[in-house]
């Protein structure tokens, strides 16, 4: 299993489609594949292959399923998808209160990192 590091949070909120939300912390893990999804407006999202992004119909798909010319929630149009192999650190928010989703570089991401025993950490 990949090494992980958890930093607890009680000071900051994160922006979600439903307003600002509390979250319990940030989980840092490592991955050997890093996807870069580029958009028509010049922005990009770097993430793992199983990172969940939101589509206009409310459905979440893994980054590995996203296609060029797809439109994501908020009107972001995908123009390029690349990946690289190596050793990368990635971060995910833990237990986002409002629907477990939040904005990452103007993309709605799903809070995949749910830790049920946060009180014990």
N, C-alpha and C positions, 0 to 999 in steps of 0.2 A: 504494500500500500504506500502511496505517496506520503511524504512527510507533510504535516500540516501544522500551522501556527495560528492561534486564535487571539485576537485583541478585542477585549470587551469595550463597549461604548455606552456611555450614559450622558454624553454632552451634545452630540450632533444628531441631526435629522437628515433624511434623504428625500429628494423630490420624487413624487410618484404622479401618475396620471390623475390621482384623486387628492392631490395636495401634499404637504410635508408630512413625513411619517417617521416615527421612532424605529430604530433597529437595534438589535442587541450587540452586534459586533461585526468584525471583519475576519474572514477565514482566508489565510494565505496557504496555497498549496503549490505544487510544482507540476508541470506538464511537459511532455516532449514534443507536442505539436501545437503550434499557435496559428490560429486563423486570423486573417486580416480581411474584413469586409469593408469595401470602399463604396462611397455614395456619391450621387450626382452633385451634391453641394460641396464636395471636396473633403468632407469629414470621413472618418473611418472608425471602425471598432475592432480592437484586437481582443481575441477571446479563445476559449477552448472549443473544440469541435462539438461538444455537447451543451454549450452555452445556449440558453433559450432566449429567443427574440420574438417580439409580438408582431403579428400581422393585423391589418385593418379589421378582419372579421373576429378578432379577439383570440384567435388561436396562437399558441406558441410553438415554434419549430426550433430544432437544434441548428446551430450554425452550419453544420455539415450538410443540412438539407436546403439551405438558402441558395437560390439561383440568381444569376445575373438577370437584371430587369425586374426582379421582384420588387414590390412596393411594401415597405414595412409600415407599421403603425406610425402615424404622424406624417405620412407622405414621403418618407425617405426611400429613394430609388437606388437599388444596388447596381453598381457599374463594374465592379471587379471583386473577385474572391481569390485570395492566395493563401498558402500556408507554408510554414517553414518548420523544420525539425531542429531540435536543440534542447536546451534546458532552460525553461522559462518559469518565472514566478507569476502566478495569477491570484486574483483576489475576488471574493464574493461576500456580499453582505449576508448577515445571519438574521433570520426571523424578522423580516420587514413587516410591520404591523398592518399596513394598508394593502391587502390583497397580495402580499409577497411579490410585488413588482415595483420597479423603480427605473429612473432614467439613467442610462449610461451613454454619454456622448450623444444625447438626443434620441437614443434608441431605448425602447422599453424592454428591459431585461426582466427575467423571472428570477426570484430569489430561490435558487436551487439549494442553498446551504441552510437547511433547517436543522437545528440542534435542539433536541428535546430536553436534554439534561444540562442546559446552560447554567443553572444555579449551582451545579456541582463543579463547574470548570473554574 
